[in-house]
Amino acid sequence: MAKFAVIETGGKQYKVKEGEKIKVEKLDGETGKSISFDKVLLVAGEKTEIGHPYLKGATVEAVISSVGRSEKKIIFRYHSKTRYRKLKGHRQHYTEVTVGSIKI
């Protein structure tokens, strides 16, 4: 069974495996810099450990591979029969990280 963990960052939860690339909410740091996630909710492998809410001492080490902005999302507001139309766009900042190791 492959080892994986569930981490929390940016108000969202992500299931991560070693060597995997994931896009998370914007984090402070530059490309190539190492980062550690300490809000680990679950670690599964030969033995499964579940935190309440987090596992004490468990970390997920990762390296920032890129920083960018996602594709534009269109926000369009429309009221029929009143000629009301508003168009706005939004591009969310993200940080792509490569998961290195999962430590318990």
FIDRENTI-472318 format. One record per residue (C-alpha): x, y, z; chain. Coordinates in Angstrom, 2 decimals, padded with zeros to 5 digits. Layout:
BEGIN
+---------+---------+---------+--------+
|    east |   north |      up | chaine |
+---------+---------+---------+--------+
|       X |       Y |       Z |      A |
...
+---------+---------+---------+--------+
REM end
This chain:
BEGIN
+---------+---------+---------+--------+
|    east |   north |      up | chaine |
+---------+---------+---------+--------+
|  000.00 |  000.00 |  000.00 |      A |
|  001.34 |  003.43 | -000.94 |      A |
|  001.91 |  005.91 |  001.86 |      A |
| -000.22 |  009.05 |  001.74 |      A |
| -001.29 |  011.88 |  004.02 |      A |
| -004.12 |  014.39 |  004.27 |      A |
| -002.93 |  017.94 |  005.01 |      A |
| -004.71 |  021.22 |  005.58 |      A |
| -003.50 |  024.49 |  004.09 |      A |
| -005.32 |  027.61 |  002.93 |      A |
| -008.58 |  026.41 |  004.47 |      A |
| -008.65 |  023.32 |  002.22 |      A |
| -007.66 |  019.68 |  002.65 |      A |
| -005.39 |  017.83 |  000.21 |      A |
| -004.54 |  014.14 | -000.13 |      A |
| -000.81 |  013.97 | -000.94 |      A |
|  001.69 |  011.24 | -001.82 |      A |
|  005.47 |  011.42 | -001.95 |      A |
|  006.71 |  012.85 | -005.26 |      A |
|  003.32 |  014.30 | -006.20 |      A |
|  002.78 |  017.89 | -007.42 |      A |
| -000.20 |  019.81 | -006.04 |      A |
| -001.50 |  023.37 | -006.42 |      A |
| -002.37 |  025.04 | -003.11 |      A |
| -003.45 |  028.54 | -002.12 |      A |
| -000.69 |  031.17 | -002.31 |      A |
|  002.13 |  030.61 |  000.20 |      A |
|  005.02 |  032.91 |  001.08 |      A |
|  008.23 |  031.71 | -000.49 |      A |
|  010.24 |  031.55 | -003.67 |      A |
|  010.72 |  028.81 | -006.24 |      A |
|  013.10 |  026.11 | -004.97 |      A |
|  012.52 |  026.94 | -001.31 |      A |
|  011.63 |  024.15 |  001.12 |      A |
|  008.36 |  024.30 |  003.05 |      A |
|  006.84 |  022.17 |  005.81 |      A |
|  003.15 |  021.47 |  006.41 |      A |
|  002.46 |  020.70 |  010.09 |      A |
| -001.35 |  020.50 |  009.93 |      A |
| -001.48 |  016.79 |  009.11 |      A |
| -004.92 |  015.23 |  009.59 |      A |
| -004.18 |  011.62 |  008.59 |      A |
| -001.24 |  009.43 |  007.61 |      A |
| -001.88 |  006.04 |  005.99 |      A |
|  000.53 |  003.34 |  004.93 |      A |
|  001.16 |  000.01 |  006.67 |      A |
| -000.61 |  001.55 |  009.66 |      A |
| -003.21 |  004.33 |  009.59 |      A |
| -003.02 |  007.18 |  012.10 |      A |
| -005.77 |  009.75 |  012.48 |      A |
| -005.35 |  013.06 |  014.32 |      A |
| -007.86 |  014.76 |  016.56 |      A |
| -007.82 |  017.20 |  014.73 |      A |
| -004.09 |  017.09 |  013.85 |      A |
| -001.35 |  014.51 |  014.38 |      A |
|  001.26 |  015.71 |  016.86 |      A |
|  004.79 |  015.70 |  015.46 |      A |
|  003.72 |  014.73 |  011.92 |      A |
|  004.96 |  016.89 |  009.05 |      A |
|  004.94 |  016.83 |  005.27 |      A |
|  008.06 |  018.29 |  003.66 |      A |
|  007.71 |  019.89 |  000.22 |      A |
|  009.59 |  022.11 | -002.23 |      A |
|  007.99 |  025.06 | -004.03 |      A |
|  008.18 |  024.28 | -007.75 |      A |
|  006.31 |  027.29 | -009.15 |      A |
|  004.17 |  030.29 | -008.26 |      A |
|  001.50 |  031.64 | -010.55 |      A |
| -002.08 |  032.60 | -011.26 |      A |
| -004.81 |  030.29 | -012.47 |      A |
| -007.01 |  030.88 | -015.50 |      A |
| -009.50 |  033.73 | -015.41 |      A |
| -012.90 |  033.01 | -013.90 |      A |
| -015.75 |  035.15 | -015.20 |      A |
| -018.21 |  036.62 | -012.71 |      A |
| -021.34 |  037.76 | -014.52 |      A |
| -024.32 |  039.30 | -012.76 |      A |
| -027.56 |  039.70 | -014.65 |      A |
| -031.07 |  040.85 | -013.76 |      A |
| -033.65 |  040.22 | -016.42 |      A |
| -035.95 |  043.03 | -017.61 |      A |
| -033.88 |  045.79 | -015.93 |      A |
| -030.86 |  046.07 | -018.26 |      A |
| -028.57 |  045.20 | -015.34 |      A |
| -025.35 |  043.47 | -016.35 |      A |
| -022.00 |  043.38 | -014.57 |      A |
| -018.96 |  041.52 | -015.84 |      A |
| -015.88 |  040.95 | -013.74 |      A |
| -012.92 |  038.58 | -013.95 |      A |
| -010.78 |  036.95 | -011.25 |      A |
| -007.43 |  035.12 | -011.36 |      A |
| -006.55 |  033.23 | -008.17 |      A |
| -002.91 |  033.09 | -007.04 |      A |
| -001.52 |  029.61 | -006.39 |      A |
|  001.69 |  027.89 | -005.33 |      A |
|  002.62 |  024.55 | -006.88 |      A |
|  004.57 |  022.30 | -004.51 |      A |
|  006.31 |  018.95 | -004.98 |      A |
|  005.81 |  016.71 | -001.95 |      A |
|  009.11 |  015.30 | -000.69 |      A |
|  008.58 |  013.21 |  002.42 |      A |
|  005.88 |  012.34 |  004.93 |      A |
|  007.20 |  012.12 |  008.52 |      A |
|  005.28 |  010.84 |  011.50 |      A |
+---------+---------+---------+--------+
REM end
